[in-house]
Each structure stands twice: as structure tokens, then as C-alpha cells.
Amino acid sequence: MKETEMTRLPLQAVLFDMDGTLVDTERLWWEAVERVAGRDLTEADRADVLGRPVEHTAGWLSAATGAPAAGLADALHQEFADRVRTGVVPRPGALDLLDALAREGGADGPW
């Protein structure tokens, strides 16, 4: 075998990070939190909204509004799910990537 030749192993797994690779949901989460909060968010809110568990954001909203955190967590989940169902857009090349991975792995994907 030549030095430049490589043995190609079958694809066994693909790992993606949580957001921004196939779809970008950060904007949808921000909008969901604004809706539940009943006000526009500002840069000062960023640390309590983005990259945090829903329970943290619910607790932060509870402290700001006086509403029970448990009800806010449920409202955030529902509002975000509704927005994802109707507003998520694949990132450029995401569907092509998924198709290529399905061909490589021999699987039929739902995409």
C-alpha cells in the first residue's frame, strides 16, 4: 500500500454539538423567553437566558416577575417547542450533510 493510500473504515457514529450546527435555535429560545417574560430582553439578560438550563432561566424570570418558577419552566418549554415546530430552519448545507451521512452509513434518514 502506498503511503498516501488509506484504509477507509465504515462510518460508525457522528457527533454534533447542541446548537448551531444543523439548526440555529438560539434566536427562537430568546424569542420564547421574551414572550414568557412579557418584555423585550436586553444584553444584560443574556447571561441568564443563553446557554443555561431552562430551570435557571425560569428561576431568573421568577425572581424578576414573582411568578412560580415551576410554571415558568413549563411555559418556556411549551413556547420554545412551538417556535421550533414552526420556525426552525436548517443551516446552509445541513440537509446535504445529513443525506451524505445517510448514504455513507447505509441508512435512510428522516430528512
NUGU-273054 format. One line per 2 residues: number of its first residue (from 1); for each residue x, y, z of C-alpha. Coordinates in nm, 2 decimals. Layout:
BEGIN
NUM> X:Y:Z | ...
This chain:
BEGIN
1> 0.00:0.00:0.00 | 0.13:0.34:-0.09
3> 0.20:0.59:0.18 | -0.08:0.82:0.05
5> -0.34:0.54:0.04 | -0.56:0.50:0.35
7> -0.79:0.22:0.45 | -1.14:0.36:0.48
9> -1.33:0.23:0.78 | -1.71:0.23:0.77
11> -1.88:0.52:0.94 | -1.99:0.42:1.29
13> -2.10:0.74:1.45 | -2.14:1.12:1.40
15> -2.15:1.37:1.69 | -2.29:1.72:1.67
17> -2.29:1.99:1.93 | -2.62:2.11:2.08
19> -2.70:2.41:1.86 | -2.57:2.60:1.55
21> -2.45:2.30:1.35 | -2.76:2.17:1.19
23> -3.01:2.43:1.30 | -2.98:2.75:1.50
25> -3.24:2.77:1.77 | -3.07:3.04:1.99
27> -3.30:3.31:1.83 | -3.61:3.10:1.89
29> -3.51:3.05:2.25 | -3.45:3.42:2.30
31> -3.79:3.50:2.15 | -3.96:3.23:2.37
33> -3.81:3.38:2.68 | -3.92:3.73:2.57
35> -4.27:3.61:2.52 | -4.29:3.44:2.86
37> -4.12:3.73:3.03 | -4.37:3.97:2.87
39> -4.09:4.21:2.77 | -3.80:4.26:2.54
41> -3.48:4.12:2.66 | -3.15:4.32:2.67
43> -2.79:4.24:2.66 | -2.80:4.24:3.05
45> -3.03:3.94:3.03 | -2.80:3.73:2.81
47> -2.61:3.55:3.09 | -2.94:3.43:3.24
49> -3.10:3.33:2.91 | -2.85:3.18:2.67
51> -2.65:2.86:2.74 | -2.83:2.80:3.07
53> -3.07:2.52:3.17 | -3.44:2.61:3.14
55> -3.46:2.58:3.52 | -3.21:2.86:3.56
57> -3.39:3.09:3.32 | -3.72:3.00:3.49
59> -3.57:3.09:3.83 | -3.44:3.41:3.70
61> -3.78:3.50:3.55 | -3.94:3.40:3.88
63> -3.72:3.64:4.07 | -3.79:3.92:3.81
65> -4.17:3.87:3.79 | -4.27:3.70:4.12
67> -4.43:3.41:3.92 | -4.37:3.05:4.04
69> -4.06:2.91:3.87 | -4.23:2.57:3.80
71> -4.50:2.73:3.59 | -4.24:2.94:3.41
73> -4.03:2.63:3.32 | -4.34:2.47:3.17
75> -4.43:2.79:2.98 | -4.07:2.82:2.85
77> -4.07:2.46:2.73 | -4.41:2.50:2.55
79> -4.32:2.83:2.39 | -3.99:2.71:2.27
81> -4.13:2.38:2.14 | -4.40:2.58:1.95
83> -4.14:2.81:1.79 | -3.91:2.52:1.69
85> -4.20:2.34:1.53 | -4.29:2.64:1.32
87> -3.97:2.84:1.29 | -3.66:2.62:1.27
89> -3.46:2.65:0.95 | -3.17:2.41:0.86
91> -2.83:2.58:0.84 | -2.68:2.60:0.49
93> -2.55:2.26:0.39 | -2.71:2.08:0.68
95> -2.95:1.87:0.47 | -2.68:1.78:0.22
97> -2.46:1.67:0.51 | -2.73:1.45:0.66
99> -2.80:1.30:0.32 | -2.43:1.22:0.27
101> -2.41:1.07:0.62 | -2.71:0.85:0.54
103> -2.56:0.73:0.22 | -2.22:0.67:0.39
105> -2.39:0.48:0.67 | -2.63:0.29:0.45
107> -2.93:0.43:0.65 | -3.24:0.61:0.53
109> -3.27:0.92:0.74 | -3.60:1.11:0.81
111> -3.46:1.41:0.62
